[in-house]
Amino acid sequence: MNSNTKNIIIEICALLLAALFFYTGISKILDADNTYYSLKNQVFPDWFVTLLFYTLPLLEIILAIALVIPRSRKISLWLSLILLTSFTAYIGIVLTGVFGRIPCSCGGVISQLTWTQHLFFNLFFLSITIISSYLQKNINSPPPQPS
């Protein structure tokens, strides 16, 4: 795969991720009451709910902006990987029944998904994050030296 094709794939993936994070961050802010209620309904301690409530929407919006800026793309893809892995792992744990109950879902359009659908939704975005991170790494790596 040539460098131009890799760049196009990375750009598309980064824009999809940016749209996802911007949407989720803004929807949490615009529907703050529901966001707080949804977080309180999760299995988190109160101090963590407060931390997530104030930091998660801001983090998602900053990450969305960083993903569309080429100079910050490499680090923002890695941060996206960490965030999506965390979200996906949490959904997987919820679905295993470890907590004894399945809490209500997120806000916005994503709230219309079941937890299993949300898992597959996250796995899709996690996959494109992994692919674009891998391609980004290969673009920035120096070519192998002949021996």
N, C-alpha and C positions, 0 to 999 in steps of 0.2 A: 504494500500500500504506500503510495507516495505521500510526501509531506503535505501537499495541498489537500488531498482527500482527508488525511488525519485532522488537519486544521478545521475543515468543514464539519466533520463529525464532532470534534471537540466544541466548536461554536454552537452547533445545534443542541448538544447535550447541556452545555452551560446555560443556554437560553431557556431550555425546558426546566432545568433546576431553578434558575432565577425566577421564572414565572411561578413555580410551585412555592418557593420560599416567600416571594413577595405577596402572593395571594394569602398564604396561611398567616403570615405576619400581620398584614393589614386586616384580615378578617378577625383575628384575635383582638386587635385594637378597637375595631368598629363595633364588635359585639363583646365588649369587656365583661359585662355581667355574666353572660353565658360562658365565656372563657373561664372566668373565675369559678363558676358553679361546676363546670366540667372538670376542672383541675381538682376541686375539692372532692369530687366524686371518685377520683382515682385513689390509689392505695398509698399516696404519698403523705408524709407527715406535714403538718401545717406550715412549718418553716420552709419546706421545699416547695409547697404550693405557692407561697408568697414569692419565693425566688424565681420560680418558673413564670409566674404571672407577669412579673416586671421585666424579666430578661429575655424570655423566649421570643416574643414578638419583635423586639429590637434586634436580637441576634439574627432572626430570619430575614429581616429587611436589610440589615447590613450585609449579610451573606449574599442576598439577591443582587445587591449593587456590586459587591466585589466580584461576583461571577461574570458580570458583563464587562468588567475592566480587564483587558488582557494581561496587564502587569501583575494583577493580584489573582489571576485565575488558578495558578498552581496551588497556592495555599488555600484558596476558597474551595477548590475541589476536595482537598484533604479534609477541610472542616465540614464540608457537606457529607463526606463519607462517614465521619465520626457521628454527626448528628443523625443521619439516616440509619446508620447501624444501631444507634441507641434507640431511636423510635421503633425500628423493626424488631429489635430484640425485646423491647417492652411488649409489643403486640404479640409476639410469639409466646412470651411468658404468660400474658393474660389468657391466651387461647389454650394453654396447657392446664388451666384451672388452678394454678399455684395459689392464687389469692382467694380462692373459694367463691368468687363471684366475677362476673364480667361487668366492669364499670361502663357508664355511658360513653359514647364516642366524642370525637372532636366537633368543633363547630364548622360552619360553612357548608359548602357542597360535599366535602368529605364526610360530613356527619351522616349523609345518606347511605354510606357504605356500611356493610356489616364488618365485624372485626376481621373475618377471613378475607373479605374483599379488600379491606384496608391493608392487610398483610401483603397481598399480591400487588396492590398499588405501590406500596413502599418498596417491595422487592424489585419492581420495574425501575423505580427511580434510583434505588441502590445499584442496580445493574448498570444503568447508564453512567452513574458516578464512577463506578469501578472502571468501566471501559474508557471513559474520557480521562480519568486519572492515569491509567496505563498509557494511553496514547500521548498524553501531555508529557509524561516522564520520558517516553521514547523520543519525542521531538526535541526535548531539552537535553538529552544525553548526547555526548560526543560520539561520532561514529567509531566503530571498533577499529583499532590500529592493526594493520597486517603484521604478522610475525616474521 
